[in-house]
Amino acid sequence: MESVPRDRAQPPIKELYRIAKQYSRRVEEVDDLVQDLLLEAVKTGKDFSDASFMAWGRGFLRNHAAFIARTEGRRRKREEMVQYADQGADDIDIQLPEDFIAHLRPSLRIVARLVSCGLNRKEILYLLNIADTALRQRLTALRREWTAYLDTTLEQGREYRDQYTHVLPNGLIRRSLKQVFSNTTGNKGGKSSRIIGSHDPDGHLFTIRSFSAHKKDPGGNKE
């Protein structure tokens, strides 16, 4: 049997597509994976008729699919933070990892923890009692730190994963908390107060109230 010349050898397209489907997370990725493999094979001078080609091809498809998944995960998380910083939408659920939060400076750390607790911008403004411009500056700085963190994890070959899988009905919990607030007076004993509500991992609601310090009348007691 006459051997096929190297420049005339045809790549095993059907087999490559079958393998690509095993590793791709979306159907539309399959074509891109195979095309990238063929480009890399031509660029590096791979022989399609060589017995070791399929082993190399499988490894390339597996690694390249994982790289694409990490890149898309990083982009999605970065866009979530951008959307939160720009709009503060209530339906954005961001769970920032502890190893990221722990290295932030204190002013950003508290904002990051509140974001991870599911608070929106209005709630964070209320709790921290800061100006909207100040919160915007913190969210912009937090977004830069988050982007740098995602870039670092990608460079190190680590795949970012959410620490928790949210299974609680956050919308129902939020409505229930608002009902609790509406049934709670804003003042107690004439003292100005702030109140924040949240829930434990099982969905049980709780509220925390803070009161301003008592200030004495500079004129003293009057009879």
N, C-alpha and C positions, 0 to 999 in steps of 0.2 A: 504494500500500500504506500502510495506516494505521500510524503509528509507535506503538510500545508506550510508554505513560506510564512515567516513571521509577519511580514507586512500585509499578508492576505488573510491571516487568521481572524475569525469573527468572534467577538465577545459573546459569552453565553447569556444573552439578554433575558430570556425567560427565567433562568435560574437566579439571576441577579435580582430581578423584580420579585421573585418569590421570597428571597431572603430579606430584601428591603422591606417588604410588607410585615415581616416578623418584628422588625425593630422600630419601624416608624410609628408615631403616635397618631398621625392623621393620614388619611388616604392621599391627600394632595402633596404630602411630603415624599411619597415614593418616587415619583419622577425626578425630583431634585436630588434625592440620594443617589439614584443610579447615574444620573448625569454627572454629578460631582465625582463619583467613582471612576467613570470613564475618562473624565478630564485628568484626574490624578494618575490613572494608569498610563495614559498617553504621555503625560508630562514626565513621568519617572521611567518610561520605557518598559512597562510590564508586557510580558508575552502572554497573550490570551490563551495560547495553546499549551502553556506550561502547566504541569500537574499541580504546582503550588499556587497557581493564580486564584483558585476559588477560596483557598484558606486565607489568602491575603484579602480577597474581596469581602469575605464574611467579616473579618476583623475590621476592615475599613468601614463597612456599613454600620456595624454595631457601635464603633467609637464615634462616627460622624453623627449618627442619630442621637447619641447621648449628648454630644456637644450642642446640637441644635436645640435639644430639650432644655439644657442648662441656659443657653442664650435666651430662649423664649421666656423661660421662667424669670430670669433676671429682668427682661424688658417688661414683662407683665407687672412685676412687683414695683419696678421703677415708675411705671405709668400710674399705678394705683396711688403711690405717694404723691405724684404730681397732681393727680385729680383731687386728692384729699387736700393738698396745700392750696390749690386754686379755688376749690369749690366747697370743701368741707361737707360733702354729701353724706347723708345719714346711712345710705345703703352700702357704703364702702367698708368692707370688713378686712382690716389689716392686722395681722398678728406678727409683730416684730420679735425676732429671736433674742433671747436673753444675752447671748454673747455679743450681740450688736449693742444692745441698750447699756450694758455694764460699762462700756468704754466711752460713753458719751459724757460730755461735761454736764454738771448738775442741771442747768437750765434746760438743756435739750432732753436730758434723761427723764425728767418729770413729764414733759410733753409726750415723749415716746411711750411712756407707760400708760398715759391717759388715752393715747391713740389706740394702743393695743387693747385697752379695756372697752373700746367701742364708742368712746365719746366723740361727738362731732365738734366742730369749731365753736359753735355758740356755747356749748357746755364747758369746753375748756376755757374759753374766755371768762365765763361766769365763775368757774372754780378758782382759777388763778388770779382773777381780778386784775388783768392787765389790758392794755390798749390793743385794739385790733392790729395796728401796725407792728407792735411788739411781737404778737403771735405770728404774724406773717413772716417776720424776720427769723423767728425760731423755726418755723416750718420750712422755710427756704434753706436754712442751715441744716436742718434734719434731713431734708431731701438730698443735699450734697453728700452728707455722711452716709446715707443709705445707698446712694449710687456707688460711692467708693467701696462700700462693703460688698455689694453685689459684684462689682468688677473684680475685687480681690478673690472672692469665692470662686469665680469663674476661672481666673488665672491659676488658682491652686487646684483646679480640677474637682472642686467640691460642688455638689448640687444642692442649692438652697431648697429646703423643704419647710413647710409650715410646721410649727411645733404642735399644733393642735388641729383637730378636725372639728369644726363647729357643727354641732347637731342640735343646738338649742334654738328655739324660735325667737330670734333676736327682736323681730318686729313686735311680737306679742309682749315680750318682756319690757320693751321700751314703752309701749302703751300702758302697761300695768304700772310702771314706775311713775309715769306722768299722772296717772290717776291717784297714786299715793301722794304725790306732791300737791295735787289740787285739793286733797282732803286734809292737808297739813297747813296750819297757819304759818305765815312767814315770820311772825314774832312770838316770842315766849317770854312772858314777864316784862314786856317792853324792851327787850334787848334785841338788837339787830342780829340776824343769823343768816348763815348760808347752809344749804343742804344739798347733798349729793347722794344718788342712789346707784346701786349696782346689784349684782347677783353672784352667787357662788357657782362652782362647776355643775351643781345639780339644778340650777335655775331658781334657787330660793332668793327672794328679794331682801335687800337690807338698805337702810339709809343711814347716813352720817351727817350730823348737824354740828356746825361750829358757831360759836357766839363771840361777838366782839368783847374785848375786855371792858370791865366796868370802869367808868371814868367818874371821879369825884368832882363835885361842884367846887370850883376854886374859891367860892365865897363861903364854903363851909355849910353846916346845917343851919337852916333858918327856922326860928320858932314862929 
